[in-house]
Amino acid sequence: MKNFSFKDLKGKVCVITGGAGVIGAAIAECLGYAGVKVAILDINEEQARLAAETVEKNTGTKAAGYKANVLDKDSLIKAKRDIIAQLGEVDFLINGAGGNSPKATTQVEQLTDVMEIDQSFFGLGMEGFDKVFALNFNGTLLPSMVFAEDMAKRHKGVILNISSMNSFRPLTKIPAYSAAKASVNNFTQWLAVHLARMGIRVNAIAPGFFLTNQNRFLLTDEKTGAPTARGLKIITNTPVGKYGKPEDLQGATLFLLSDLSEFITGVILPVDGGYSAFGGV
């Protein structure tokens, strides 16, 4: 009979990229409460260390912050050496680094007038598109290359990617982010098959709508904090009638890392308040 307490996670080591962000910090904290030693990677070293200090203080479990750029393989290799020396061999990798940018966001939802062409897809510069796609896809690919190699040698490990509901149903205005997260889903499935015989499971979580620093400018009015028209539309199409909280991802994370899900690989699990099940009427 399975142990349903997540005790199998205790003492393991988890690397989480983008771990100093809102969602990353919530996931890191639940790992700490489960007894998982957490290595928080972030491009901002100070924020990574502060986030780790918070986890350690709140949970009593060892945590450490490291500077790493998910788009720089050498930076990740250095972080891995430091993590192994300080915390031990890595058992889990959570690819949480990602985000959108105003430079990869159209100003209009649909092009209906040629006078608005500069505010549409045709007005986007490749710089913004490339940045968003690289951060979300390459920022998942490179850490997986670096940290999963040792897992393969030990024939055990779990990779958990953070995708998005945009990967299934692309939203208006954000073509780069939607396409990048769709590529993360495909890569999750491909890597799951590639590593299955090596004892490594690869899955993803697809959050619905959570207020984060990356999307706040689209969903709330900067001055008043009130929902924008787009924000209201999202709430209307989310059956539970609210945004998700970062803590809502904690249970799914623990389940997919634990041995309770040892026969689950190559899946993308929606955590979306019913958004993906709702047809709009």
ROSELO-105308 format. One record per residue (C-alpha): x, y, z. Coordinates in Angstrom, 3 decimals. Each point is the difference from the previous one (the first is absolute). Example, Ala and Ser with C-alpha at 12.3 -4.5 7.8 and 13.67 -1.06 7.14 Angstrom:
<rec c1="12.300" c2="-4.500" c3="7.800"/>
<rec c1="1.370" c2="3.440" c3="-0.660"/>
END
This chain:
<rec c1="0.000" c2="0.000" c3="0.000"/>
<rec c1="1.214" c2="3.492" c3="-0.859"/>
<rec c1="1.112" c2="2.500" c3="2.607"/>
<rec c1="-2.345" c2="2.957" c3="-0.398"/>
<rec c1="1.938" c2="2.422" c3="2.198"/>
<rec c1="2.686" c2="1.117" c3="-2.504"/>
<rec c1="2.593" c2="-1.372" c3="2.432"/>
<rec c1="1.915" c2="-1.383" c3="-2.982"/>
<rec c1="0.936" c2="3.596" c3="-0.879"/>
<rec c1="1.755" c2="0.721" c3="3.283"/>
<rec c1="3.739" c2="0.533" c3="-0.314"/>
<rec c1="-0.074" c2="0.248" c3="-3.792"/>
<rec c1="1.512" c2="2.974" c3="-1.865"/>
<rec c1="-2.016" c2="2.127" c3="-2.433"/>
<rec c1="1.256" c2="2.721" c3="-2.318"/>
<rec c1="-2.566" c2="2.600" c3="-1.010"/>
<rec c1="0.812" c2="2.597" c3="-2.640"/>
<rec c1="-1.715" c2="3.346" c3="0.296"/>
<rec c1="-0.474" c2="-0.959" c3="3.617"/>
<rec c1="0.041" c2="3.563" c3="1.296"/>
<rec c1="-3.181" c2="0.902" c3="-1.892"/>
<rec c1="-3.514" c2="-0.049" c3="1.424"/>
<rec c1="-0.875" c2="-3.497" c3="-1.217"/>
<rec c1="3.504" c2="-1.371" c3="0.511"/>
<rec c1="0.127" c2="1.198" c3="3.604"/>
<rec c1="-3.339" c2="-1.665" c3="0.826"/>
<rec c1="1.177" c2="-3.279" c3="-1.498"/>
<rec c1="3.345" c2="0.239" c3="1.799"/>
<rec c1="-1.779" c2="0.499" c3="3.322"/>
<rec c1="-2.195" c2="-3.088" c3="-0.383"/>
<rec c1="3.082" c2="-2.023" c3="-0.873"/>
<rec c1="1.648" c2="1.222" c3="3.164"/>
<rec c1="-3.004" c2="-1.041" c3="2.096"/>
<rec c1="0.247" c2="-3.448" c3="-1.612"/>
<rec c1="3.624" c2="-0.242" c3="1.118"/>
<rec c1="1.509" c2="0.530" c3="-3.447"/>
<rec c1="3.269" c2="1.928" c3="-0.081"/>
<rec c1="-0.547" c2="2.818" c3="-2.478"/>
<rec c1="2.496" c2="1.655" c3="-2.326"/>
<rec c1="-1.524" c2="3.230" c3="-1.296"/>
<rec c1="1.487" c2="1.227" c3="-3.249"/>
<rec c1="-0.598" c2="3.519" c3="-1.244"/>
<rec c1="1.805" c2="2.507" c3="-2.176"/>
<rec c1="-0.180" c2="2.355" c3="2.991"/>
<rec c1="2.281" c2="-1.562" c3="2.602"/>
<rec c1="-1.202" c2="2.189" c3="2.869"/>
<rec c1="-3.637" c2="-0.904" c3="-0.613"/>
<rec c1="0.905" c2="-3.687" c3="-0.254"/>
<rec c1="1.776" c2="0.094" c3="3.338"/>
<rec c1="-2.792" c2="1.941" c3="1.685"/>
<rec c1="-2.577" c2="-2.480" c3="-1.299"/>
<rec c1="2.100" c2="-2.894" c3="1.303"/>
<rec c1="0.383" c2="1.647" c3="3.391"/>
<rec c1="-3.781" c2="0.382" c3="0.201"/>
<rec c1="-0.562" c2="-3.678" c3="-0.830"/>
<rec c1="2.557" c2="-1.130" c3="2.552"/>
<rec c1="-1.374" c2="2.298" c3="2.699"/>
<rec c1="-3.636" c2="-0.989" c3="-0.578"/>
<rec c1="0.449" c2="-3.732" c3="-0.497"/>
<rec c1="3.176" c2="-0.926" c3="1.871"/>
<rec c1="1.299" c2="-1.818" c3="-3.095"/>
<rec c1="3.306" c2="0.860" c3="-1.633"/>
<rec c1="-0.260" c2="2.357" c3="-2.975"/>
<rec c1="2.553" c2="2.009" c3="-1.946"/>
<rec c1="-0.112" c2="2.619" c3="-2.735"/>
<rec c1="2.258" c2="0.106" c3="-3.039"/>
<rec c1="0.551" c2="2.387" c3="-2.871"/>
<rec c1="-0.649" c2="-1.687" c3="-3.333"/>
<rec c1="-1.081" c2="1.026" c3="-3.462"/>
<rec c1="-2.248" c2="-2.654" c3="-1.546"/>
<rec c1="1.180" c2="1.108" c3="-3.452"/>
<rec c1="3.679" c2="-0.536" c3="0.840"/>
<rec c1="1.068" c2="-3.645" c3="0.253"/>
<rec c1="3.319" c2="0.808" c3="1.692"/>
<rec c1="-1.851" c2="1.983" c3="2.662"/>
<rec c1="-2.241" c2="-3.004" c3="0.677"/>
<rec c1="2.937" c2="-2.418" c3="0.162"/>
<rec c1="1.706" c2="2.216" c3="2.591"/>
<rec c1="-3.206" c2="0.166" c3="2.043"/>
<rec c1="-0.304" c2="-3.796" c3="-0.155"/>
<rec c1="3.505" c2="-0.460" c3="1.389"/>
<rec c1="-0.775" c2="2.377" c3="2.866"/>
<rec c1="-3.334" c2="-1.690" c3="0.739"/>
<rec c1="1.503" c2="-3.497" c3="0.136"/>
<rec c1="2.760" c2="1.232" c3="2.316"/>
<rec c1="-2.457" c2="1.735" c3="2.338"/>
<rec c1="-3.219" c2="-2.032" c3="-0.161"/>
<rec c1="0.834" c2="-3.280" c3="-1.733"/>
<rec c1="-0.925" c2="-1.724" c3="-3.267"/>
<rec c1="-3.056" c2="1.426" c3="-1.747"/>
<rec c1="-3.120" c2="-2.190" c3="0.020"/>
<rec c1="-2.555" c2="2.404" c3="-1.471"/>
<rec c1="0.039" c2="2.887" c3="-2.472"/>
<rec c1="-2.847" c2="2.483" c3="-0.273"/>
<rec c1="0.291" c2="2.262" c3="-3.031"/>
<rec c1="-1.805" c2="3.081" c3="1.273"/>
<rec c1="1.836" c2="2.775" c3="-1.824"/>
<rec c1="-2.120" c2="1.707" c3="-2.622"/>
<rec c1="-2.296" c2="2.916" c3="-0.662"/>
<rec c1="-1.395" c2="2.403" c3="-2.563"/>
<rec c1="1.011" c2="3.504" c3="-1.100"/>
<rec c1="-1.913" c2="3.094" c3="-1.169"/>
<rec c1="2.337" c2="0.004" c3="-3.031"/>
<rec c1="-1.479" c2="-3.336" c3="-1.093"/>
<rec c1="-3.609" c2="1.053" c3="0.629"/>
<rec c1="-2.334" c2="1.491" c3="-2.601"/>
<rec c1="-2.079" c2="3.031" c3="0.942"/>
<rec c1="-3.179" c2="-1.292" c3="-1.679"/>
<rec c1="-1.596" c2="-3.409" c3="0.440"/>
<rec c1="-1.129" c2="-0.303" c3="-3.613"/>
<rec c1="0.966" c2="2.022" c3="-3.044"/>
<rec c1="-3.205" c2="1.496" c3="-1.406"/>
<rec c1="1.255" c2="3.215" c3="-1.582"/>
<rec c1="3.114" c2="0.560" c3="-2.104"/>
<rec c1="0.522" c2="3.231" c3="1.942"/>
<rec c1="0.880" c2="-2.145" c3="3.030"/>
<rec c1="2.593" c2="-2.105" c3="-1.807"/>
<rec c1="2.905" c2="1.344" c3="2.065"/>
<rec c1="-1.831" c2="-1.041" c3="3.185"/>
<rec c1="-0.442" c2="-3.568" c3="-1.257"/>
<rec c1="2.218" c2="-3.006" c3="-0.643"/>
<rec c1="1.629" c2="1.929" c3="-2.842"/>
<rec c1="1.265" c2="2.627" c3="2.401"/>
<rec c1="1.945" c2="-2.414" c3="2.195"/>
<rec c1="3.778" c2="0.062" c3="-0.103"/>
<rec c1="1.990" c2="-3.215" c3="-0.091"/>
<rec c1="2.040" c2="1.084" c3="3.012"/>
<rec c1="-2.969" c2="-0.337" c3="2.347"/>
<rec c1="-1.217" c2="-3.212" c3="-1.627"/>
<rec c1="3.444" c2="-1.597" c3="0.146"/>
<rec c1="0.474" c2="0.988" c3="3.647"/>
<rec c1="-3.287" c2="-1.546" c3="1.157"/>
<rec c1="0.417" c2="-3.168" c3="-2.034"/>
<rec c1="3.580" c2="-0.497" c3="1.162"/>
<rec c1="-0.818" c2="0.566" c3="3.673"/>
<rec c1="-2.891" c2="-2.462" c3="0.042"/>
<rec c1="1.251" c2="-2.736" c3="-2.333"/>
<rec c1="3.802" c2="0.200" c3="0.102"/>
<rec c1="-0.318" c2="0.802" c3="3.698"/>
<rec c1="-1.615" c2="-3.423" c3="0.417"/>
<rec c1="2.249" c2="-1.850" c3="-2.442"/>
<rec c1="3.398" c2="1.048" c3="1.382"/>
<rec c1="-0.641" c2="-0.714" c3="3.716"/>
<rec c1="-1.389" c2="-3.405" c3="-1.003"/>
<rec c1="3.206" c2="-0.736" c3="-1.918"/>
<rec c1="2.175" c2="0.997" c3="2.939"/>
<rec c1="-1.847" c2="-1.516" c3="2.962"/>
<rec c1="-1.560" c2="-3.106" c3="-1.561"/>
<rec c1="3.342" c2="-1.394" c3="-1.161"/>
<rec c1="0.910" c2="-1.015" c3="3.541"/>
<rec c1="-3.518" c2="-1.373" c3="0.526"/>
<rec c1="0.499" c2="-2.220" c3="-3.047"/>
<rec c1="3.259" c2="-1.314" c3="1.396"/>
<rec c1="-1.775" c2="-0.898" c3="3.251"/>
<rec c1="-3.113" c2="-1.340" c3="-1.813"/>
<rec c1="-2.353" c2="2.089" c3="2.097"/>
<rec c1="-1.471" c2="3.480" c3="0.023"/>
<rec c1="-2.942" c2="2.237" c3="-0.821"/>
<rec c1="-0.248" c2="3.058" c3="-2.233"/>
<rec c1="-3.041" c2="2.227" c3="0.402"/>
<rec c1="-0.555" c2="2.808" c3="-2.489"/>
<rec c1="-2.241" c2="2.995" c3="0.603"/>
<rec c1="-2.117" c2="0.485" c3="-3.104"/>
<rec c1="-3.219" c2="2.016" c3="-0.360"/>
<rec c1="-3.582" c2="-0.349" c3="-1.159"/>
<rec c1="1.056" c2="2.292" c3="-2.857"/>
<rec c1="1.783" c2="-3.036" c3="-1.390"/>
<rec c1="-3.360" c2="-1.696" c3="-0.685"/>
<rec c1="-2.165" c2="3.012" c3="-0.788"/>
<rec c1="2.160" c2="2.910" c3="-1.159"/>
<rec c1="-1.191" c2="3.342" c3="1.308"/>
<rec c1="-0.316" c2="3.112" c3="-2.080"/>
<rec c1="2.824" c2="2.560" c3="0.200"/>
<rec c1="2.770" c2="-2.403" c3="1.109"/>
<rec c1="1.173" c2="-2.070" c3="-2.991"/>
<rec c1="3.571" c2="-0.531" c3="1.197"/>
<rec c1="-0.925" c2="-1.196" c3="3.486"/>
<rec c1="-2.740" c2="-2.322" c3="-1.270"/>
<rec c1="2.245" c2="-1.537" c3="-2.666"/>
<rec c1="2.891" c2="-0.418" c3="2.437"/>
<rec c1="-2.133" c2="-1.778" c3="2.595"/>
<rec c1="-1.454" c2="-2.265" c3="-2.708"/>
<rec c1="3.580" c2="-0.945" c3="-0.853"/>
<rec c1="0.646" c2="-0.753" c3="3.682"/>
<rec c1="-2.912" c2="-2.473" c3="-0.061"/>
<rec c1="1.364" c2="-1.742" c3="-3.078"/>
<rec c1="3.491" c2="-0.114" c3="1.474"/>
<rec c1="-1.388" c2="-1.386" c3="3.277"/>
<rec c1="-1.566" c2="-2.907" c3="-1.854"/>
<rec c1="3.045" c2="-0.576" c3="-2.189"/>
<rec c1="2.416" c2="-0.012" c3="2.942"/>
<rec c1="-2.316" c2="-2.253" c3="2.024"/>
<rec c1="0.266" c2="-2.657" c3="-2.706"/>
<rec c1="3.728" c2="0.536" c3="-0.493"/>
<rec c1="0.814" c2="-0.474" c3="3.695"/>
<rec c1="-2.684" c2="-2.507" c3="1.022"/>
<rec c1="2.326" c2="-3.031" c3="-0.003"/>
<rec c1="2.506" c2="1.933" c3="2.128"/>
<rec c1="-2.402" c2="0.272" c3="2.931"/>
<rec c1="-0.632" c2="3.716" c3="-0.554"/>
<rec c1="-3.541" c2="1.328" c3="-0.149"/>
<rec c1="-0.801" c2="3.263" c3="-1.794"/>
<rec c1="-3.310" c2="1.802" c3="0.469"/>
<rec c1="-1.342" c2="3.531" c3="-0.032"/>
<rec c1="-2.527" c2="2.117" c3="1.846"/>
<rec c1="-2.129" c2="2.414" c3="-2.034"/>
<rec c1="-1.218" c2="2.788" c3="2.290"/>
<rec c1="-3.110" c2="1.899" c3="-0.962"/>
<rec c1="-0.176" c2="3.653" c3="0.922"/>
<rec c1="2.170" c2="1.131" c3="2.868"/>
<rec c1="0.888" c2="3.628" c3="0.635"/>
<rec c1="3.773" c2="0.277" c3="-0.382"/>
<rec c1="2.479" c2="2.774" c3="-0.676"/>
<rec c1="0.092" c2="-1.038" c3="-3.666"/>
<rec c1="-3.735" c2="0.306" c3="-0.756"/>
<rec c1="-1.149" c2="2.589" c3="2.511"/>
<rec c1="0.296" c2="2.789" c3="-2.582"/>
<rec c1="-2.552" c2="-1.785" c3="-2.178"/>
<rec c1="-2.512" c2="-1.013" c3="2.663"/>
<rec c1="-0.155" c2="2.938" c3="2.427"/>
<rec c1="-0.042" c2="3.755" c3="-0.339"/>
<rec c1="3.403" c2="1.334" c3="1.029"/>
<rec c1="-1.451" c2="2.978" c3="1.877"/>
<rec c1="-3.122" c2="-1.417" c3="1.641"/>
<rec c1="0.751" c2="-3.722" c3="0.201"/>
<rec c1="-3.472" c2="-0.712" c3="-1.404"/>
<rec c1="-0.395" c2="-2.788" c3="-2.569"/>
<rec c1="0.410" c2="1.031" c3="-3.614"/>
<rec c1="-2.566" c2="-1.032" c3="-2.600"/>
<rec c1="2.309" c2="-2.887" c3="-0.830"/>
<rec c1="0.225" c2="-0.973" c3="3.655"/>
<rec c1="-3.786" c2="-0.032" c3="0.334"/>
<rec c1="-0.281" c2="-2.163" c3="-3.099"/>
<rec c1="2.396" c2="-2.536" c3="1.527"/>
<rec c1="-1.892" c2="-0.171" c3="3.286"/>
<rec c1="-3.279" c2="-0.437" c3="-1.880"/>
<rec c1="1.461" c2="-2.969" c3="-1.884"/>
<rec c1="1.495" c2="-1.661" c3="3.082"/>
<rec c1="-2.783" c2="-2.092" c3="1.585"/>
<rec c1="1.236" c2="0.459" c3="3.573"/>
<rec c1="-0.253" c2="3.772" c3="-0.548"/>
<rec c1="3.408" c2="1.087" c3="1.255"/>
<rec c1="3.701" c2="0.051" c3="-0.746"/>
<rec c1="2.131" c2="-2.820" c3="1.314"/>
<rec c1="2.363" c2="0.510" c3="2.926"/>
<rec c1="3.611" c2="-1.184" c3="-0.228"/>
<rec c1="-0.783" c2="-2.392" c3="2.863"/>
<rec c1="-2.505" c2="-1.774" c3="-2.266"/>
<rec c1="2.949" c2="-1.567" c3="-1.853"/>
<rec c1="1.523" c2="-1.582" c3="3.086"/>
<rec c1="-2.036" c2="-3.204" c3="0.168"/>
<rec c1="0.483" c2="-0.807" c3="-3.679"/>
<rec c1="3.733" c2="0.623" c3="0.334"/>
<rec c1="0.452" c2="-2.329" c3="2.968"/>
<rec c1="-2.087" c2="-2.716" c3="-1.660"/>
<rec c1="1.934" c2="0.072" c3="-3.282"/>
<rec c1="3.360" c2="-0.064" c3="1.779"/>
<rec c1="-0.910" c2="-2.812" c3="2.382"/>
<rec c1="-0.020" c2="-3.739" c3="-0.552"/>
<rec c1="-3.811" c2="0.171" c3="0.159"/>
<rec c1="0.172" c2="0.971" c3="-3.693"/>
<rec c1="2.763" c2="-2.435" c3="-0.986"/>
<rec c1="-2.012" c2="-1.296" c3="-3.003"/>
<rec c1="-0.779" c2="3.499" c3="-1.271"/>
<rec c1="2.293" c2="1.553" c3="-2.582"/>
<rec c1="-0.505" c2="2.197" c3="-3.058"/>
<rec c1="-3.148" c2="1.710" c3="1.294"/>
<rec c1="-0.877" c2="3.686" c3="0.225"/>
<rec c1="-2.303" c2="0.512" c3="2.980"/>
<rec c1="-2.354" c2="3.025" c3="-0.108"/>
<rec c1="-0.368" c2="1.911" c3="3.263"/>
<rec c1="-2.444" c2="2.546" c3="-1.315"/>
<rec c1="-3.239" c2="0.291" c3="1.991"/>
<rec c1="-1.895" c2="-1.738" c3="-2.797"/>
<rec c1="1.046" c2="2.405" c3="-2.771"/>
<rec c1="0.905" c2="-2.793" c3="-2.428"/>
<rec c1="-3.366" c2="-1.717" c3="0.540"/>
<rec c1="-2.155" c2="3.067" c3="-0.656"/>
<rec c1="-1.382" c2="0.768" c3="-3.453"/>
<rec c1="-1.031" c2="3.557" c3="0.850"/>
<rec c1="-3.752" c2="-0.646" c3="0.277"/>
END
